[in-house]
Amino acid sequence: MSLHVIVGAGAVGSATARLLARRGDQVRVLTRGGGGPVDPGIDRIRVDATDSAALTEQARGAVALYHCAAPPYWRWTTDFPPLADSLLRAAEATGAVLVSAGNLYAYGPVDGPITEDLPLAATGAKGRVRADMWRAALASHRAGRARVVEARASDYIGAGALSILTEMVLKPVARGRRAMIPADLDAPHSWTYTEDVAHTLIALADDERTWGRAWHVPSEPPISVRDVATRAAALAGAPAPRLSVMPDPVFRFAGLLAPIGGDTAKMARELREVAHQRQRPWVLDSRAATTELGVEPTPLDDSLRDTMSHIQGGG
């Protein structure tokens, strides 16, 4: 029975922990508060993952160390670098493969399908943070100090998933309210199911041939905000969605409220950096992971049922 250590207990970290426990592995989930999935096969431990000594101690003997944690969106530039550095140090010290849950921000604006061989050309602060984290990990891998791999996903859907779609569209739609989002409602967009992220992370951890590169998480064909909202409402038995485009001035104003408090306002300010992902086609090419790892994306209707059921249950 192999030991797998997961840092973070959000939707992806929790799904990864449950899948590993289900197949009989020893699972250790590390969070600041000691939370995580309640399962007899999962140990939940309170650890500050930026403390590299404490993290290294918890990761000793592990075959894999999963980076599934993320600071609040508006603190990425200050809080992500020390967290990533601590995880990389722990991987170097223990020999556990560092398996990171990443996203597409590091690519910056892209014309056409997003493939793994695109340059990391982000111009925004959050995208540059993501790119720098991966470059540091890859440099350590190439120098023989660590073994690393990364799974990159598009915007999340799934139980407990946090994304602009779940927060600004699916939650109001589930409750029969009008949804407003600063996006082209009809542009094709890729959505990634959090359970598929977990399956991909585990597949990468298990196969040393995948290490030293980034992979895209298998995702269903792209679908517009309008169409995904319509399907989600029908699957959940909710009224037909009422959608509106949030005007840019309104969105900018929301960002200006950040200094006086409010997480929604802070999120609005930060999301302006990745407006390109919402205003034109954003299409993830994930064929490599499906072809080489055998990971198939979950049918969209199944992932939307899971998402909407969680929302309607109070999530």
Residue pairs with C-beta under 8 A, 6 or more apart in sequence:
1 24
1 25
1 26
2 25
2 26
2 62
2 63
2 64
3 25
3 26
3 27
3 28
3 61
3 62
3 63
4 20
4 25
4 26
4 27
4 28
4 62
4 63
4 64
4 66
4 205
5 28
5 30
5 58
5 59
5 62
5 64
5 65
5 66
5 96
6 13
6 16
6 17
6 20
6 27
6 28
6 29
6 30
6 36
6 66
6 68
7 13
7 30
7 31
7 49
7 55
7 65
7 66
7 67
7 68
7 69
7 87
8 29
8 30
8 31
8 49
8 66
8 67
8 68
8 69
8 70
9 17
9 29
9 31
9 35
9 36
9 37
9 44
9 68
10 68
10 69
10 70
10 160
10 162
11 156
11 158
11 159
11 160
11 161
11 162
11 194
12 68
12 101
12 156
12 194
12 197
12 198
12 201
13 29
13 36
13 66
13 68
13 69
13 101
14 29
14 36
14 37
14 160
15 158
15 194
15 195
15 197
15 198
16 66
16 68
16 197
16 198
16 201
16 202
17 27
17 29
17 36
17 37
17 39
17 42
18 37
18 39
18 42
18 198
19 195
19 198
19 199
19 202
20 27
20 202
21 27
21 37
21 39
21 40
21 41
21 42
22 41
24 41
25 41
26 41
26 43
27 39
27 41
27 42
27 43
28 42
28 43
28 45
28 58
28 62
29 35
29 36
29 37
29 42
29 43
29 44
29 45
30 45
30 46
30 47
30 49
30 55
30 58
31 44
31 45
31 46
31 47
31 69
32 46
32 47
32 48
32 49
33 46
34 44
34 45
34 46
35 44
36 42
36 44
37 44
38 44
45 58
47 54
47 55
47 58
48 54
49 55
49 69
49 83
49 86
49 87
50 82
50 83
50 86
51 86
52 85
52 86
52 89
52 90
55 86
55 87
55 89
55 90
56 89
56 90
56 93
56 94
59 65
59 90
59 91
59 93
59 94
59 96
60 94
61 94
62 94
62 96
63 96
63 97
63 205
64 96
64 97
64 98
64 99
64 205
65 87
65 90
65 91
65 94
65 96
65 97
65 98
65 99
66 99
66 100
66 101
66 201
66 205
67 84
67 87
67 98
67 99
67 100
67 101
68 101
68 201
69 83
70 76
70 80
71 78
71 79
71 80
71 83
72 79
72 263
72 266
73 126
73 266
73 267
73 270
73 271
74 258
74 266
74 267
74 269
74 270
76 125
76 126
76 129
76 270
77 125
77 126
77 129
80 129
80 130
80 133
81 129
81 132
81 133
84 133
84 136
84 137
85 136
87 98
87 100
88 98
88 136
88 137
88 140
88 146
88 148
90 96
90 98
91 97
91 98
91 140
91 146
91 147
91 148
92 140
92 145
92 146
95 147
96 147
97 147
97 148
97 149
97 205
97 208
97 211
98 137
98 146
98 147
98 148
98 149
99 148
99 149
99 150
99 151
99 201
99 204
99 205
100 133
100 134
100 137
100 148
100 149
100 150
100 151
101 150
101 151
101 153
101 197
101 201
102 130
102 134
102 150
102 151
102 152
102 153
102 214
103 130
103 152
103 153
103 154
104 114
104 152
104 153
104 154
104 277
104 282
104 284
105 122
105 124
105 126
105 127
105 130
105 274
106 120
106 122
106 127
106 128
106 130
106 131
106 134
107 114
107 118
107 119
107 120
107 121
107 122
107 127
108 120
108 121
108 122
108 123
108 124
108 127
108 276
109 123
109 276
110 118
110 282
112 283
113 283
113 284
113 285
114 190
114 216
114 282
114 283
114 284
114 285
115 216
115 285
116 152
116 213
116 214
116 215
116 216
116 285
116 288
120 130
120 131
120 134
120 135
122 128
122 130
122 131
124 273
124 274
125 273
126 270
126 273
126 274
127 273
127 274
134 150
134 214
137 146
137 148
137 150
138 148
138 212
140 146
140 148
141 147
141 148
141 211
141 212
142 212
147 208
147 211
147 212
148 211
148 212
149 204
149 205
149 210
149 211
149 212
149 213
149 214
149 215
150 213
150 214
150 215
151 197
151 200
151 201
151 204
151 214
151 215
151 216
151 217
151 289
152 214
152 215
152 216
152 217
153 192
153 196
153 197
153 216
153 217
153 219
153 284
154 189
154 190
154 191
154 192
154 217
154 219
154 282
154 284
155 163
155 164
155 165
155 189
155 190
155 191
155 192
155 277
156 162
156 163
156 165
156 166
156 191
156 192
156 193
156 194
156 197
157 163
157 165
157 166
157 170
157 191
157 192
157 193
157 194
157 303
157 304
157 307
158 193
158 194
158 195
158 303
158 306
158 307
158 310
159 194
159 306
159 307
159 309
159 310
159 315
160 194
160 310
160 315
161 194
161 307
164 181
164 183
164 271
164 278
165 181
165 191
165 225
165 228
166 307
166 311
167 267
168 179
168 180
168 181
168 246
169 179
169 181
169 225
169 228
169 229
169 241
169 243
170 179
170 229
170 232
170 307
170 308
170 311
171 311
172 178
172 179
173 179
173 229
173 232
173 233
173 236
173 238
173 241
174 232
174 233
174 236
174 238
174 308
174 311
174 312
175 238
176 238
176 239
177 242
178 242
178 243
178 244
179 229
179 241
179 242
179 243
179 244
180 243
180 244
180 245
180 246
181 225
181 243
181 244
181 245
181 246
181 278
182 245
182 246
182 247
182 248
182 251
182 271
182 275
182 278
183 225
183 245
183 278
183 279
184 224
184 225
184 245
184 278
184 279
184 280
185 224
185 225
185 226
185 243
185 245
186 224
186 225
186 226
187 224
187 225
187 278
187 279
187 280
187 281
187 282
188 222
188 223
188 224
188 281
188 282
188 283
189 222
189 223
189 224
189 225
189 228
189 277
189 278
189 281
189 282
189 283
190 219
190 220
190 221
190 222
190 282
190 283
190 284
190 286
191 219
191 220
191 222
191 223
191 228
191 300
191 303
192 217
192 219
192 284
193 219
193 220
193 297
193 298
193 303
193 306
195 298
195 303
195 306
196 217
196 218
196 219
196 295
196 297
196 298
196 303
197 217
199 295
200 215
200 217
200 218
200 289
200 293
200 295
203 210
203 289
203 293
203 294
203 295
204 210
204 211
204 215
204 293
207 293
210 292
210 293
215 288
215 289
215 293
216 284
216 285
216 286
216 288
216 289
217 284
217 286
217 289
217 295
218 286
218 289
218 290
218 295
218 296
218 297
219 284
219 286
219 297
220 297
220 298
220 299
220 300
220 303
222 281
222 282
222 283
222 284
223 231
223 300
225 243
226 241
226 243
228 300
228 304
229 241
229 243
230 240
230 241
231 300
231 301
231 304
232 238
232 241
232 304
232 307
232 308
233 239
233 240
233 241
235 301
235 304
235 305
235 308
236 304
236 305
236 308
236 309
236 311
236 312
238 308
251 268
251 271
251 272
252 272
254 264
254 265
254 268
254 269
255 265
255 268
255 269
255 270
255 272
256 265
256 269
257 265
257 268
258 265
258 266
258 268
258 269
276 282
286 297
289 295
290 296
290 297
